[in-house]
Amino acid sequence: MSSPAAERPSPVSMRILIIEDDREAAAYLVKALREAGHVAEHAANGEDGFHMADTRSYDVLIVDRMLPERDGLSVVSGLREKGNGTPALILSALGQVDDRVTGLRAGGDDYLPKPFAFSELLARIEVLGRRRGGKDVETVYRVGDLELDRLSHEVKRAGRTIILQPREFRLLEYLMKHANQVVTRTMLLENVWDYHFDPQTNVIDVHVSRLRSKIEREFGSALLHTVRGSGYIMRAGE
């Protein structure tokens, strides 16, 4: 795999699960994909990967074919049997035509033999992300007069530009993506901070307070609401 240092960051952030038992290779991919602007998570075996893919929302799965506990093709085919259509890119040292055909017939959307260049993997997952749901990935979110552009990373309200820090942008992006739905603290920890446990800090409260100040203070109406005992919700009209 070539170094990702010179790669141009992807314009659209995606949530990606890497199911790979080689921890060095997985760490490389997690780091490289995060540097390219994506949210990347890792599962070290097939059973954990299947459970994460089945119970959480991802834009793309990167699945090694040879995995402990449950092989990669079984992971993908099992997800398809449950109606999970998340695009899956299968990675494998087995690169013959018959191997690729078997992988695609098991439910894989693409097949990339090892070793590979990161630039090619990045391009392939961007294509898979655009295909998700049979339509392009949504790039602009709107709630009332608030608009967030995932391509340009611009945020505007009533036509006025709002400057956000990277973590504030990710927080707002997630909240707007789930507009009119209650977003819990756990959902924010897992999807914005990549924590799979509660660190028992007020990090969410601090960032929500800062974000609320920036998107509401000078505009007269609230968009980000606290749902006591549950979490937060983005909605207009109140």
N, C-alpha and C positions, 0 to 999 in steps of 0.2 A: 504494500500500500504506500502510495506516495504521500509526502507531507501535506497537510491541509493549510500550511502557513500562508501560502500565496493565493488560496482560493477566495473568490469573491463571495461575500455573504449572500445567502438566498434572500430574495425580497419578501417572501411570505413565510412567517414562522409557522412551523407544524409541530405537533406533538408526536414523537416517534418512540416506539418501543424496540429495543435491541435485545433479541434472545440469542445469547452467545455464551458458551461455556469457557472459552478462552478469555480469561480476565484481562490479559494484556491487550488483546485485540478489542475487547469490549470497552476498556478504558479509553483507548485511542479513539474509537468511534464516538463515544459519548462526548469527549472533549472536542473533537473536530466538528461534530454536529452542533454543539452549543456555540462554538465560535462562529459557525455559519448562521446563527440566529434562531436555531430550533430548540425545542424542549425535548431532551433525550433522557430516557429511562432504560434501566438494564435489568434483565432477568438472566440468571446463570444456569438455568436448566429448563427443560421443556415443560415440566409440570407447572413451575412458577410462571413461566412465560404464558402458558395457556390461560392460567387463572387471571393474570393481569390483563391480558388482551380481552378476556371474556367479561371482565367486571369493570374495566375502565375504558375511557374514550381515547382513541388514538387516530391520527391521520394516516400513518403508515407503520407497518411492522417490518423489521429487518430480522430475518430468521435464519440462523445457521442450520444446515441440514442435519449434521451429526451432533446430537445433543444427548446428555444423560437424562435418565428418567422417562423422557418422552421425546422421540426424534422430531425434527423440524417439520417433516411432511405430515406426521400425525397431528402436530399442533395446528397446522394450517387446515388440513382436511376436517379436523374436529371443530374448528371455528366455523367453517363453511356449513357443516351439518347443523350447527346451532343458529344459522342465519346471520352470522357475523361476516360482513362483507368488507372489513377493513383491508385496504390493499396491502399485499405482502410481497416483499422482495426476498427471495431465497438466496442465501450465500452458501457456496459449497466448493470444496476442493475437487468434487466430482463434476467435471465440465464437459463430458462427452454429450453428443446429441441425445442419446437415449436418456441420460441423466436429466438433462434439461426438460425433455418432454415429460418425464415422470413427475418432475417438480411442478410443472405447469398444470398437468392433469390432476395433481393432488389439491389444486386450488390456488397455487401461487400466481401472482400477476406478472412477475418478472423473475429472472434467474440470472445471477451474476457469479461466474466462477472465480475462485481464489487462485492466485493473488489478483487484486484489482487496484485501480487508481481511485483515490477518494473523489476526484473530480467527476469520474464516471458514476460512482455510487450516488453522489449528490444530485447529479442531473437526473438519474433514474428515479430517485425518490420524489423529486420535484414533479416529474411527469405523473407519477402515481398519485401524488397529492392532488393534482389538478383533476384527475379522473374520478376522485372519490365522489360517490353518489351520482355519477354520470354527468357531473357539471363542474365548472371551474370552482376553485376554492374562493369563498367569499373574501373580498379584499377590503371592503369598506363597511363599517358598522355605524348605525345611526340610532340614537335614542333622543327623541325630541329634536332640539336644535344642536345637539352634540354629535360630532362626526369624528370617527377615527379611521385613518387610512393606513392599512397594514403595509402597503407598498412603500409609501413615502415616510412613514412613521410620523405623520402630521396629525395633530388633534386640533379641532376648531369647535368653538361654540358660538352660535349667532354670527358666524363668519370671522370671528377673532381667533387668532392662533394662541394655543395654550402650550407652554413649554413644560414637558414632563421628563423626569429622570427615567432611565431604562426600566427600573423595577416598577415605577409608577405606571409606565406605559403598559407593561405586561399585566399589571393588576387591572387597569382600565380595560384593556383588550379582552381579558377573560370575563370581566363583569358584563361588558357590552355584548360579547358573544352569547352570553346566557341571559340577555335582557328579559325582564318579566318572569324570571325564575329565581327562587331563593338559592343563593350560593353560600354554602356553609364554610366555617373556618377550616375544616378538614379539606374541602375541595380547594380552597385557596392555598393552603400549605403544600398540597401535593402538586398543584398545577402551576403555581406562580413561584413558589420557593423550592420546589422539588424535595420537600421534606415528607417522609412517610411516618412521621411521629410528631407529636406536639412538643416543641422545645420549651414550652411553658414560658414564653416571653410575650411582650406586647407588640411584637414586630408588625402584626397585621393591623392592630389598632392605630399604631403610629402612621403607617403608610395610608390607611384609609382616611385618616384625619387630614393628612397632607393633600391627598388626591381630592377629597371633598372640598377643601379650601380652594384649590386651583380651578375646579370645574364649576363651582357654585357661588363662591363668595361675591363675585362682581356681576352675577347674572340674575339674581332675584328669585330663582325657583330651584327646588331640590330635584336631583335626579338619582342620587345614591342614597338609599334608605336603609336604615338598620332594622332588622327583624329580630326583635328581642328574643333571646334564647335560641335563635336559629342561625342568623348570619346576616347577609346583605342582599339587596335586590336593586337592580337598575331599572327604572321605569320613569316615563314622563307623565305629565298631567296632574301632578300633586303639588 
